[in-house]
């Protein structure tokens, strides 16, 4: 039983409590450092609010790659050195996601873009030369394309301004399933985090989480001093110091200090690092329930809208609307060889209408109502936002369009609650009855609760 359940007998906690649970001392403005390396002319590294430093073109458009993965009936994606995202617009299903056979006409087939239209390739000049991990590959149409560590690079038509990372669904709370239930998603490409070799950094909804390479979360303790541990004796029953070799060298914001004769411990921004011995699973953040202990981030993600609430549920700490009802996001990749996204308003909405309303938009809107945003609501960041939608079509609308709804968004996608049908909707703040609603547990085409913290 989680510690927080023993001291707080409520199901909805305010953000002031929740953020105190997750975040440790640094400034909200602190940005992740990265390993510098040579870049081809015209390319750059830019800071993003969700994915940390990423590679981008001269206009600031984020780079993505599409590594091959296994699906139920075959593979999709690209192997190193061989771009396959081309100019052909697929009109039929590929049969990669059983039980659907190949050869079925895809929704809005005549309007379906080609892979290269949705994912423009990062083209290289004719006189471009390889540099470091950057190489040049030949596209099927004969043009040259930049590749990083062998994988061909693309931008996303969803990204509109520098710092956007709307083309990916690869957050930690959206796990990468080896069986490809999520479809073969694109991944953001960026420089390596400037961290010691035994650490890694993962993107989560709350920030860029520091973890050990074994994927155990790392924590800091309010009772410590700068570069000095005060966790000894009984404290060590629950916490293991993250030790450094005696010859480990400081790296920018990472330092070492001698916690005992000949025993060295890592500190990040002056805060000594630890592992929680009773974390049950990799990526778990259970230790942040213990007073004065916090997860460590290289940078924090923007906070959700102030009206949202963090709730304790059986699947973790999830987000709720102003009434405490669980908030869901919708995910979708189609069943063509190029695995295009179908979860944003400009994509065919029949995928969503089918899983939430049997193809009926009105029934869908009643079963999964949009999370309505106040008129004029602003978030001041690129992760959380608002948009107008037409509930009849599911498409983006204008503010003056009849019946248009102003709705909250996450990564440019509308958010929903679950009213359900036949008395099966979410009734209390603890309910997450629509989590996994849809195909393949909701991962390929369906709804998932927004898990704000991974503790179960």
LINRAGI-V73820 format. One record per residue. N is the residue number from 1. RES is the residue in three letters. NEAR is the number of other ideal C-beta (glycine too) atoms within 10 Angstrom. Layout:
BEGIN
n=N res=RES near=NEAR
n=N res=RES near=NEAR
END
This chain:
BEGIN
n=1 res=UNK near=5
n=2 res=UNK near=14
n=3 res=UNK near=15
n=4 res=UNK near=20
n=5 res=UNK near=12
n=6 res=UNK near=9
n=7 res=UNK near=9
n=8 res=UNK near=14
n=9 res=UNK near=6
n=10 res=UNK near=12
n=11 res=UNK near=16
n=12 res=UNK near=17
n=13 res=UNK near=17
n=14 res=UNK near=12
n=15 res=UNK near=16
n=16 res=UNK near=7
n=17 res=UNK near=13
n=18 res=UNK near=25
n=19 res=UNK near=14
n=20 res=UNK near=14
n=21 res=UNK near=21
n=22 res=UNK near=20
n=23 res=UNK near=18
n=24 res=UNK near=19
n=25 res=UNK near=12
n=26 res=UNK near=19
n=27 res=UNK near=9
n=28 res=UNK near=12
n=29 res=UNK near=7
n=30 res=UNK near=15
n=31 res=UNK near=15
n=32 res=UNK near=22
n=33 res=UNK near=18
n=34 res=UNK near=20
n=35 res=UNK near=12
n=36 res=UNK near=10
n=37 res=UNK near=12
n=38 res=UNK near=8
n=39 res=UNK near=14
n=40 res=UNK near=19
n=41 res=UNK near=9
n=42 res=UNK near=13
n=43 res=UNK near=18
n=44 res=UNK near=13
n=45 res=UNK near=15
n=46 res=UNK near=15
n=47 res=UNK near=15
n=48 res=UNK near=25
n=49 res=UNK near=18
n=50 res=UNK near=24
n=51 res=UNK near=22
n=52 res=UNK near=25
n=53 res=UNK near=23
n=54 res=UNK near=25
n=55 res=UNK near=24
n=56 res=UNK near=23
n=57 res=UNK near=19
n=58 res=UNK near=9
n=59 res=UNK near=11
n=60 res=UNK near=16
n=61 res=UNK near=24
n=62 res=UNK near=26
n=63 res=UNK near=23
n=64 res=UNK near=25
n=65 res=UNK near=21
n=66 res=UNK near=23
n=67 res=UNK near=14
n=68 res=UNK near=15
n=69 res=UNK near=18
n=70 res=UNK near=14
n=71 res=UNK near=24
n=72 res=UNK near=15
n=73 res=UNK near=16
n=74 res=UNK near=13
n=75 res=UNK near=13
n=76 res=UNK near=22
n=77 res=UNK near=23
n=78 res=UNK near=20
n=79 res=UNK near=13
n=80 res=UNK near=14
n=81 res=UNK near=12
n=82 res=UNK near=15
n=83 res=UNK near=23
n=84 res=UNK near=16
n=85 res=UNK near=26
n=86 res=UNK near=15
n=87 res=UNK near=12
n=88 res=UNK near=13
n=89 res=UNK near=19
n=90 res=UNK near=19
n=91 res=UNK near=13
n=92 res=UNK near=14
n=93 res=UNK near=18
n=94 res=UNK near=22
n=95 res=UNK near=19
n=96 res=UNK near=23
n=97 res=UNK near=24
n=98 res=UNK near=11
n=99 res=UNK near=8
n=100 res=UNK near=15
n=101 res=UNK near=11
n=102 res=UNK near=14
n=103 res=UNK near=9
n=104 res=UNK near=14
n=105 res=UNK near=11
n=106 res=UNK near=21
n=107 res=UNK near=16
n=108 res=UNK near=13
n=109 res=UNK near=14
n=110 res=UNK near=8
n=111 res=UNK near=9
n=112 res=UNK near=21
n=113 res=UNK near=15
n=114 res=UNK near=15
n=115 res=UNK near=23
n=116 res=UNK near=19
n=117 res=UNK near=13
n=118 res=UNK near=20
n=119 res=UNK near=24
n=120 res=UNK near=15
n=121 res=UNK near=22
n=122 res=UNK near=24
n=123 res=UNK near=15
n=124 res=UNK near=23
n=125 res=UNK near=12
n=126 res=UNK near=8
n=127 res=UNK near=6
n=128 res=UNK near=17
n=129 res=UNK near=11
n=130 res=UNK near=12
n=131 res=UNK near=14
n=132 res=UNK near=11
n=133 res=UNK near=13
n=134 res=UNK near=20
n=135 res=UNK near=21
n=136 res=UNK near=18
n=137 res=UNK near=20
n=138 res=UNK near=12
n=139 res=UNK near=19
n=140 res=UNK near=13
n=141 res=UNK near=11
n=142 res=UNK near=6
n=143 res=UNK near=13
n=144 res=UNK near=16
n=145 res=UNK near=20
n=146 res=UNK near=24
n=147 res=UNK near=24
n=148 res=UNK near=20
n=149 res=UNK near=11
n=150 res=UNK near=15
n=151 res=UNK near=24
n=152 res=UNK near=26
n=153 res=UNK near=24
n=154 res=UNK near=27
n=155 res=UNK near=20
n=156 res=UNK near=21
n=157 res=UNK near=17
n=158 res=UNK near=20
n=159 res=UNK near=21
n=160 res=UNK near=11
n=161 res=UNK near=9
n=162 res=UNK near=17
n=163 res=UNK near=19
n=164 res=UNK near=23
n=165 res=UNK near=25
n=166 res=UNK near=20
n=167 res=UNK near=26
n=168 res=UNK near=22
n=169 res=UNK near=20
n=170 res=UNK near=17
n=171 res=UNK near=20
n=172 res=UNK near=18
n=173 res=UNK near=19
n=174 res=UNK near=18
n=175 res=UNK near=13
n=176 res=UNK near=12
n=177 res=UNK near=14
n=178 res=UNK near=8
n=179 res=UNK near=11
n=180 res=UNK near=25
n=181 res=UNK near=17
n=182 res=UNK near=23
n=183 res=UNK near=26
n=184 res=UNK near=21
n=185 res=UNK near=21
n=186 res=UNK near=23
n=187 res=UNK near=19
n=188 res=UNK near=21
n=189 res=UNK near=21
n=190 res=UNK near=22
n=191 res=UNK near=19
n=192 res=UNK near=13
n=193 res=UNK near=18
n=194 res=UNK near=17
n=195 res=UNK near=22
n=196 res=UNK near=17
n=197 res=UNK near=9
n=198 res=UNK near=14
n=199 res=UNK near=20
n=200 res=UNK near=16
n=201 res=UNK near=21
n=202 res=UNK near=16
n=203 res=UNK near=21
n=204 res=UNK near=24
n=205 res=UNK near=22
n=206 res=UNK near=27
n=207 res=UNK near=25
n=208 res=UNK near=23
n=209 res=UNK near=23
n=210 res=UNK near=24
n=211 res=UNK near=22
n=212 res=UNK near=15
n=213 res=UNK near=9
n=214 res=UNK near=9
n=215 res=UNK near=13
n=216 res=UNK near=19
n=217 res=UNK near=25
n=218 res=UNK near=22
n=219 res=UNK near=26
n=220 res=UNK near=23
n=221 res=UNK near=20
n=222 res=UNK near=12
n=223 res=UNK near=12
n=224 res=UNK near=18
n=225 res=UNK near=11
n=226 res=UNK near=11
n=227 res=UNK near=16
n=228 res=UNK near=13
n=229 res=UNK near=23
n=230 res=UNK near=12
n=231 res=UNK near=19
n=232 res=UNK near=10
n=233 res=UNK near=6
n=234 res=UNK near=7
n=235 res=UNK near=14
n=236 res=UNK near=13
n=237 res=UNK near=8
n=238 res=UNK near=15
n=239 res=UNK near=19
n=240 res=UNK near=14
n=241 res=UNK near=20
n=242 res=UNK near=22
n=243 res=UNK near=15
n=244 res=UNK near=23
n=245 res=UNK near=11
n=246 res=UNK near=10
n=247 res=UNK near=7
n=248 res=UNK near=17
n=249 res=UNK near=10
n=250 res=UNK near=12
n=251 res=UNK near=17
n=252 res=UNK near=12
n=253 res=UNK near=17
n=254 res=UNK near=20
n=255 res=UNK near=20
n=256 res=UNK near=21
n=257 res=UNK near=17
n=258 res=UNK near=14
n=259 res=UNK near=20
n=260 res=UNK near=10
n=261 res=UNK near=5
n=262 res=UNK near=7
n=263 res=UNK near=12
n=264 res=UNK near=16
n=265 res=UNK near=22
n=266 res=UNK near=24
n=267 res=UNK near=23
n=268 res=UNK near=24
n=269 res=UNK near=18
n=270 res=UNK near=16
n=271 res=UNK near=25
n=272 res=UNK near=25
n=273 res=UNK near=25
n=274 res=UNK near=26
n=275 res=UNK near=18
n=276 res=UNK near=22
n=277 res=UNK near=12
n=278 res=UNK near=12
n=279 res=UNK near=17
n=280 res=UNK near=9
n=281 res=UNK near=12
n=282 res=UNK near=12
n=283 res=UNK near=17
n=284 res=UNK near=19
n=285 res=UNK near=23
n=286 res=UNK near=21
n=287 res=UNK near=24
n=288 res=UNK near=26
n=289 res=UNK near=19
n=290 res=UNK near=18
n=291 res=UNK near=12
n=292 res=UNK near=9
n=293 res=UNK near=22
n=294 res=UNK near=21
n=295 res=UNK near=23
n=296 res=UNK near=25
n=297 res=UNK near=24
n=298 res=UNK near=24
n=299 res=UNK near=21
n=300 res=UNK near=20
n=301 res=UNK near=23
n=302 res=UNK near=17
n=303 res=UNK near=18
n=304 res=UNK near=24
n=305 res=UNK near=22
n=306 res=UNK near=11
n=307 res=UNK near=15
n=308 res=UNK near=22
n=309 res=UNK near=24
n=310 res=UNK near=21
n=311 res=UNK near=26
n=312 res=UNK near=21
n=313 res=UNK near=20
n=314 res=UNK near=10
n=315 res=UNK near=15
n=316 res=UNK near=20
n=317 res=UNK near=25
n=318 res=UNK near=26
n=319 res=UNK near=24
n=320 res=UNK near=27
n=321 res=UNK near=20
n=322 res=UNK near=13
n=323 res=UNK near=10
n=324 res=UNK near=17
n=325 res=UNK near=22
n=326 res=UNK near=27
n=327 res=UNK near=22
n=328 res=UNK near=26
n=329 res=UNK near=22
n=330 res=UNK near=24
n=331 res=UNK near=23
n=332 res=UNK near=26
n=333 res=UNK near=26
n=334 res=UNK near=24
n=335 res=UNK near=27
n=336 res=UNK near=24
n=337 res=UNK near=22
n=338 res=UNK near=24
n=339 res=UNK near=27
n=340 res=UNK near=24
n=341 res=UNK near=24
n=342 res=UNK near=26
n=343 res=UNK near=20
n=344 res=UNK near=19
n=345 res=UNK near=20
n=346 res=UNK near=14
n=347 res=UNK near=23
n=348 res=UNK near=19
n=349 res=UNK near=22
n=350 res=UNK near=15
n=351 res=UNK near=23
n=352 res=UNK near=26
n=353 res=UNK near=20
n=354 res=UNK near=16
n=355 res=UNK near=22
n=356 res=UNK near=27
n=357 res=UNK near=17
n=358 res=UNK near=10
n=359 res=UNK near=11
n=360 res=UNK near=13
n=361 res=UNK near=18
n=362 res=UNK near=11
n=363 res=UNK near=14
n=364 res=UNK near=21
n=365 res=UNK near=19
n=366 res=UNK near=16
n=367 res=UNK near=23
n=368 res=UNK near=25
n=369 res=UNK near=18
n=370 res=UNK near=19
n=371 res=UNK near=25
n=372 res=UNK near=16
n=373 res=UNK near=23
n=374 res=UNK near=12
n=375 res=UNK near=8
n=376 res=UNK near=7
n=377 res=UNK near=16
n=378 res=UNK near=11
n=379 res=UNK near=17
n=380 res=UNK near=8
n=381 res=UNK near=14
n=382 res=UNK near=20
n=383 res=UNK near=22
n=384 res=UNK near=22
n=385 res=UNK near=19
n=386 res=UNK near=20
n=387 res=UNK near=18
n=388 res=UNK near=17
n=389 res=UNK near=22
n=390 res=UNK near=18
n=391 res=UNK near=19
n=392 res=UNK near=14
n=393 res=UNK near=12
n=394 res=UNK near=24
n=395 res=UNK near=14
n=396 res=UNK near=15
n=397 res=UNK near=21
n=398 res=UNK near=8
n=399 res=UNK near=8
n=400 res=UNK near=7
n=401 res=UNK near=12
n=402 res=UNK near=7
n=403 res=UNK near=9
n=404 res=UNK near=17
n=405 res=UNK near=18
n=406 res=UNK near=17
n=407 res=UNK near=23
n=408 res=UNK near=24
n=409 res=UNK near=22
n=410 res=UNK near=19
n=411 res=UNK near=21
n=412 res=UNK near=19
n=413 res=UNK near=22
n=414 res=UNK near=25
n=415 res=UNK near=24
n=416 res=UNK near=26
n=417 res=UNK near=22
n=418 res=UNK near=25
n=419 res=UNK near=16
n=420 res=UNK near=17
n=421 res=UNK near=12
n=422 res=UNK near=5
n=423 res=UNK near=6
n=424 res=UNK near=13
n=425 res=UNK near=18
n=426 res=UNK near=22
n=427 res=UNK near=13
n=428 res=UNK near=12
n=429 res=UNK near=20
n=430 res=UNK near=16
n=431 res=UNK near=23
n=432 res=UNK near=21
n=433 res=UNK near=14
n=434 res=UNK near=25
n=435 res=UNK near=23
n=436 res=UNK near=15
n=437 res=UNK near=20
n=438 res=UNK near=21
n=439 res=UNK near=18
n=440 res=UNK near=18
n=441 res=UNK near=14
n=442 res=UNK near=23
n=443 res=UNK near=22
n=444 res=UNK near=25
n=445 res=UNK near=22
n=446 res=UNK near=23
n=447 res=UNK near=22
n=448 res=UNK near=22
n=449 res=UNK near=27
n=450 res=UNK near=21
n=451 res=UNK near=22
n=452 res=UNK near=24
n=453 res=UNK near=24
n=454 res=UNK near=22
n=455 res=UNK near=22
n=456 res=UNK near=15
END
